[in-house]
């Protein structure tokens, strides 16, 4: 079941409901299925792909690693024509350019005539060991650096799609002053209020996901890539909650005086009213990682540029449905996202 909570009459996507795959109705099954059974990543085999090493704008000396799939028509003759647009994909916490949603949405975009840039956040994926500072939920300057590169080298016509942590980043970015460097965006499963999202995942209900994420983040800290003191490493390794990890590590290394300043400054809920370009936000009511009560408290009709999809099921960036002739793998999210962007295309 799908409900549209923002100006449903202006949307044409409401006739594409999400129905979970048989035997995958649970929120945890929806969330972990894609991780256990990801789509084949053929973006480097079936399509031309090149890596881009992009320096960040700050004085850290950090770099981002981007995966660039040009439009198919620029590589193969008599193929799908380029529509003039590039799609920027940004992964969630501890993900990478290889994450299942990055691969499935990227492939769908290429087959619809787009060029694709998949962004690895600092020290993620192939960008591991290319940065000395961590990524965070509000790193707007890194997204702007990517957009500036595309506008200078590739095209002025850009769409942006963020997932989970980066869905928050995307919303924050377009709610800030830099709102004219892309034409539209989507944000899937965003933690709109970082403090309340932290409280949720630090509760008993979030134990499984909290343990998983803390373990992978601690591994990076312990590896020495951040060049921090042994005392800080020891303190971080004692963290048992997201709040403590962000207080001991993310906030100070990102330039915030404490974790509460980090959460308040970077929570996208405070930027929604300033968003002017068209956007689509997608969330499942049974999301086991991001609390849905925050979503339900928002008057989405107050934000005319934003359309929303709230499904009853789907988990966290899950949305696995039964296979169909037009969706053989049963991955619902790529179709919803790309249908939205296709409707925002200008005549090229």
GUMIGU-492256 format. One line per 10 residues: number of its first residue (from 0); their letters; for each residue x, y, z of C-alpha. Coordinates in Angstrom, 2 decimals, always signed. Layout:
! GUMIGU-492256
NUM = A = X Y Z | ...
//
This chain:
! GUMIGU-492256
0 = XXXXXXXXXX = +0.00 +0.00 +0.00 | +1.24 +3.51 -0.80 | +0.01 +6.80 +0.58 | +0.89 +10.18 -0.83 | +1.25 +12.75 +1.89 | +2.02 +15.84 -0.13 | -0.25 +17.24 -2.82 | -1.16 +13.81 -4.26 | -3.16 +15.36 -7.09 | -0.01 +16.79 -8.67
10 = XXXXXXXXXX = +1.70 +13.40 -8.79 | +1.38 +10.71 -11.40 | +3.29 +8.10 -9.40 | +0.45 +7.17 -7.07 | -0.69 +4.43 -9.43 | +2.51 +2.45 -8.73 | +1.86 +0.86 -5.32 | +4.44 -1.09 -3.39 | +3.39 -4.63 -2.55 | +6.09 -6.63 -0.74
20 = XXXXXXXXXX = +7.26 -9.90 -2.23 | +5.55 -12.98 -0.89 | +7.43 -14.33 +2.15 | +9.35 -11.02 +2.41 | +6.65 -9.03 +4.17 | +8.64 -8.25 +7.34 | +10.57 -5.02 +7.86 | +13.82 -6.83 +8.65 | +13.53 -9.19 +5.68 | +12.92 -6.22 +3.39
30 = XXXXXXXXXX = +15.94 -4.43 +4.83 | +18.50 -7.24 +4.76 | +17.40 -9.06 +1.59 | +19.19 -6.64 -0.72 | +22.35 -6.91 +1.36 | +22.32 -10.71 +1.30 | +21.15 -10.99 -2.31 | +22.31 -7.83 -4.10 | +21.86 -7.32 -7.83 | +24.78 -8.27 -10.03
40 = XXXXXXXXXX = +27.01 -5.24 -10.43 | +27.60 -5.13 -14.16 | +28.22 -1.39 -14.31 | +31.91 -2.01 -15.06 | +31.33 -4.96 -17.40 | +28.26 -4.10 -19.46 | +28.95 -0.35 -19.51 | +32.01 +1.85 -19.78 | +33.12 +2.96 -16.31 | +35.96 +5.21 -15.16
50 = XXXXXXXXXX = +37.13 +6.33 -11.74 | +37.48 +10.01 -10.86 | +39.67 +11.22 -8.00 | +38.16 +14.49 -6.81 | +39.83 +16.71 -4.18 | +37.54 +18.16 -1.54 | +37.13 +21.92 -1.17 | +38.36 +22.12 +2.42 | +41.97 +22.28 +3.58 | +42.15 +18.65 +4.70
60 = XXXXXXXXXX = +43.78 +17.26 +1.59 | +40.99 +14.67 +1.42 | +39.71 +13.19 -1.83 | +36.47 +11.60 -3.01 | +36.37 +8.64 -5.37 | +33.64 +8.80 -8.00 | +32.50 +6.08 -10.40 | +31.53 +7.55 -13.78 | +29.33 +5.73 -16.27 | +28.92 +7.99 -19.33
70 = XXXXXXXXXX = +25.70 +7.84 -21.33 | +25.63 +4.64 -23.37 | +25.37 +6.54 -26.66 | +28.75 +8.16 -26.06 | +30.37 +4.71 -26.11 | +28.20 +2.64 -28.45 | +26.67 +3.77 -31.71 | +23.01 +3.16 -32.43 | +22.24 +2.79 -28.73 | +19.96 +4.58 -26.28
80 = XXXXXXXXXX = +20.31 +8.34 -26.98 | +21.55 +10.58 -24.21 | +18.76 +12.72 -22.77 | +21.22 +15.44 -21.73 | +21.11 +14.66 -18.00 | +23.41 +13.12 -15.43 | +22.20 +11.39 -12.27 | +24.31 +11.68 -9.11 | +23.87 +8.79 -6.65 | +25.06 +9.05 -3.03
90 = XXXXXXXXXX = +25.08 +6.08 -0.66 | +24.11 +5.72 +2.98 | +26.02 +4.97 +6.17 | +28.92 +2.57 +5.60 | +27.78 +1.99 +2.03 | +29.66 +2.67 -1.20 | +29.27 +3.04 -4.94 | +28.76 -0.74 -4.94 | +25.73 -0.69 -2.61 | +22.72 -2.53 -4.01
100 = XXXXXXXXXX = +20.59 +0.60 -4.53 | +23.47 +2.45 -6.19 | +23.88 -0.40 -8.66 | +20.20 -1.01 -9.40 | +19.24 +2.66 -9.77 | +22.43 +3.39 -11.72 | +21.72 +0.63 -14.21 | +18.11 +1.74 -14.63 | +19.29 +5.31 -15.26 | +21.79 +4.25 -17.93
110 = XXXXXXXXXX = +19.15 +2.20 -19.72 | +16.91 +5.27 -19.77 | +19.51 +7.49 -21.43 | +21.24 +9.17 -18.48 | +24.88 +9.48 -17.54 | +25.62 +8.36 -13.97 | +28.03 +9.44 -11.25 | +28.17 +7.22 -8.15 | +29.77 +9.02 -5.22 | +31.83 +7.32 -2.52
120 = XXXXXXXXXX = +31.70 +9.40 +0.63 | +34.98 +10.02 +2.44 | +36.80 +6.75 +3.19 | +34.03 +4.60 +1.75 | +34.34 +1.92 -0.92 | +37.18 +2.59 -3.35 | +37.72 +5.88 -1.55 | +39.09 +4.11 +1.52 | +42.31 +5.71 +2.75 | +41.84 +8.78 +0.53
130 = XXXXXXXXXX = +40.68 +10.98 +3.42 | +41.79 +11.83 +6.93 | +38.41 +13.10 +8.10 | +35.17 +11.09 +8.30 | +32.02 +11.56 +6.28 | +28.97 +12.88 +8.10 | +25.25 +13.46 +7.58 | +25.59 +17.10 +6.58 | +28.66 +17.35 +4.34 | +27.06 +19.73 +1.86
140 = XXXXXXXXXX = +30.40 +20.97 +0.57 | +31.29 +17.52 -0.79 | +28.04 +17.28 -2.74 | +28.60 +20.77 -4.08 | +32.11 +19.81 -5.19 | +30.67 +16.90 -7.17 | +27.99 +19.06 -8.77 | +30.54 +21.73 -9.69 | +32.71 +19.08 -11.36 | +29.81 +17.74 -13.41
150 = XXXXXXXXXX = +28.67 +21.23 -14.41 | +32.19 +22.11 -15.56 | +33.10 +18.84 -17.29 | +29.88 +17.09 -18.34 | +26.55 +18.94 -18.30 | +24.50 +21.60 -16.53 | +21.52 +19.22 -16.38 | +21.75 +17.20 -13.16 | +19.48 +15.15 -10.93 | +20.55 +13.93 -7.47
160 = XXXXXXXXXX = +19.43 +10.84 -5.55 | +20.48 +10.20 -1.95 | +19.86 +7.19 +0.26 | +19.57 +6.89 +4.05 | +22.27 +9.11 +5.64 | +22.92 +10.82 +2.31 | +19.19 +11.33 +1.78 | +19.46 +13.64 +4.77 | +22.54 +15.27 +3.25 | +20.72 +15.86 -0.05
170 = XXXXXXXXXX = +17.73 +17.47 +1.68 | +19.99 +19.69 +3.78 | +21.97 +20.73 +0.71 | +18.94 +21.81 -1.30 | +17.53 +23.62 +1.72 | +20.67 +25.72 +1.88 | +21.68 +28.49 -0.49 | +23.10 +26.18 -3.18 | +19.75 +25.14 -4.60 | +20.29 +25.99 -8.27
180 = XXXXXXXXXX = +22.96 +23.47 -9.24 | +20.58 +20.57 -9.93 | +17.11 +20.31 -11.42 | +15.45 +17.77 -9.10 | +16.23 +15.22 -6.39 | +15.01 +12.13 -4.60 | +15.71 +11.14 -0.99 | +15.04 +7.58 +0.17 | +14.71 +6.61 +3.85 | +16.18 +9.86 +5.24
190 = XXXXXXXXXX = +16.85 +10.34 +8.99 | +15.18 +13.75 +9.02 | +15.91 +14.44 +12.70 | +19.35 +13.09 +13.57 | +18.93 +13.26 +17.34 | +15.65 +11.38 +17.32 | +16.98 +8.91 +14.76 | +19.96 +8.36 +17.05 | +17.65 +7.80 +20.03 | +15.72 +5.24 +17.99
200 = XXXXXXXXXX = +18.68 +3.19 +16.82 | +20.25 +3.42 +20.29 | +17.12 +1.86 +21.78 | +16.49 -1.85 +22.20 | +14.63 -1.88 +18.87 | +17.77 -0.83 +16.99 | +20.25 -3.22 +18.63 | +20.93 -5.37 +15.54 | +21.57 -2.44 +13.19 | +23.41 -0.41 +15.83
210 = XXXXXXXXXX = +25.81 -3.28 +16.47 | +26.45 -3.81 +12.76 | +27.16 -0.17 +11.96 | +29.26 +0.47 +15.06 | +31.44 -2.54 +14.31 | +32.21 -1.44 +10.75 | +32.82 +2.19 +11.76 | +35.10 +1.15 +14.62 | +37.14 -1.02 +12.25 | +37.96 +2.06 +10.19
220 = XXXXXXXXXX = +38.93 +4.04 +13.27 | +41.13 +1.24 +14.58 | +42.85 +0.83 +11.20 | +44.62 +4.16 +11.66 | +43.39 +5.89 +8.50 | +42.23 +8.94 +10.45 | +45.58 +9.58 +12.16 | +44.07 +10.38 +15.55 | +45.58 +9.85 +18.98 | +45.63 +6.47 +20.69
230 = XXXXXXXXXX = +43.57 +7.91 +23.53 | +40.84 +8.98 +21.10 | +40.89 +5.58 +19.43 | +40.51 +3.87 +22.81 | +37.62 +6.14 +23.70 | +35.87 +5.49 +20.40 | +36.30 +1.74 +20.77 | +34.43 +1.92 +24.09 | +31.40 +3.54 +22.47 | +28.29 +1.37 +22.71
240 = XXXXXXXXXX = +25.80 +3.80 +21.19 | +25.58 +5.99 +18.10 | +25.38 +9.01 +20.39 | +28.70 +8.17 +22.04 | +30.40 +7.37 +18.72 | +29.32 +10.69 +17.26 | +30.26 +12.52 +20.47 | +33.72 +10.94 +20.66 | +34.52 +10.87 +16.94 | +32.21 +12.25 +14.24
250 = XXXXXXXXXX = +31.40 +15.60 +15.83 | +34.92 +16.68 +16.87 | +36.57 +15.52 +13.65 | +33.90 +17.31 +11.62 | +34.42 +20.62 +13.39 | +31.44 +20.64 +15.78 | +31.83 +21.48 +19.46 | +29.71 +18.50 +20.49 | +27.31 +15.89 +19.17 | +24.19 +17.95 +19.84
260 = XXXXXXXXXX = +25.51 +20.82 +17.71 | +26.29 +18.30 +14.96 | +22.81 +16.78 +15.08 | +21.02 +20.13 +15.14 | +23.13 +21.71 +12.40 | +22.88 +18.74 +10.04 | +19.28 +17.55 +10.54 | +17.41 +18.09 +7.27 | +14.10 +18.65 +9.04 | +15.24 +22.24 +9.65
270 = XXXXXXXXXX = +15.90 +22.86 +5.94 | +12.76 +21.46 +4.29 | +10.94 +24.80 +4.15 | +13.73 +26.33 +2.05 | +13.75 +23.68 -0.67 | +12.68 +25.20 -3.99 | +13.54 +22.58 -6.61 | +11.26 +19.57 -7.23 | +11.94 +16.59 -5.01 | +10.55 +13.21 -4.02
280 = XXXXXXXXXX = +11.02 +11.70 -0.54 | +10.38 +7.97 -0.09 | +9.94 +6.26 +3.27 | +8.47 +3.02 +4.63 | +6.28 +3.16 +7.71 | +7.92 +0.00 +9.06 | +11.52 +1.26 +8.62 | +13.55 -0.46 +11.39 | +16.42 +2.05 +11.21 | +14.75 +5.48 +10.85
290 = XXXXXXXXXX = +11.76 +6.29 +13.11 | +8.51 +6.89 +11.26 | +6.91 +9.01 +13.97 | +9.10 +11.93 +12.89 | +7.69 +11.64 +9.36 | +4.10 +11.54 +10.58 | +4.52 +14.70 +12.64 | +5.50 +16.80 +9.62 | +2.93 +18.78 +7.65 | +4.22 +17.86 +4.22
300 = XXXXXXXXXX = +1.67 +20.05 +2.49 | +3.65 +23.04 +3.77 | +6.44 +22.20 +1.30 | +5.04 +22.65 -2.23 | +8.24 +21.58 -4.01 | +8.32 +18.20 -2.28 | +6.31 +15.11 -3.16 | +6.30 +12.19 -0.74 | +5.67 +8.47 -0.85 | +4.98 +6.69 +2.44
310 = XXXXXXXXXX = +4.58 +2.94 +2.08 | +3.26 +0.71 +4.84 | +6.04 -1.82 +4.27 | +9.44 -1.79 +2.63 | +11.94 -1.65 +5.49 | +15.02 +0.57 +5.24 | +15.94 +1.13 +1.57 | +14.40 -2.26 +0.86 | +11.26 -2.27 -1.28 | +11.46 -5.78 -2.75
320 = XXXXXXXXXX = +8.31 -6.77 -4.65 | +7.34 -9.79 -6.71 | +9.04 -9.98 -10.12 | +6.98 -8.83 -13.09 | +7.53 -8.58 -16.86 | +8.64 -4.94 -16.59 | +10.58 -5.53 -13.34 | +12.14 -9.01 -13.51 | +14.17 -8.62 -10.30 | +11.30 -7.16 -8.30
330 = XXXXXXXXXX = +13.28 -4.10 -7.20 | +10.60 -1.43 -6.86 | +12.79 +1.53 -5.89 | +14.68 +2.09 -9.19 | +11.43 +2.36 -11.14 | +9.84 +4.83 -8.72 | +12.95 +7.01 -8.65 | +13.55 +7.01 -12.38 | +9.86 +7.51 -13.24 | +9.99 +10.66 -11.10
340 = XXXXXXXX = +13.11 +11.98 -12.83 | +11.80 +11.13 -16.30 | +8.79 +13.34 -15.62 | +11.13 +16.21 -14.71 | +13.17 +16.03 -17.92 | +13.25 +19.18 -19.98 | +12.98 +18.97 -23.74 | +16.55 +18.41 -24.86
//
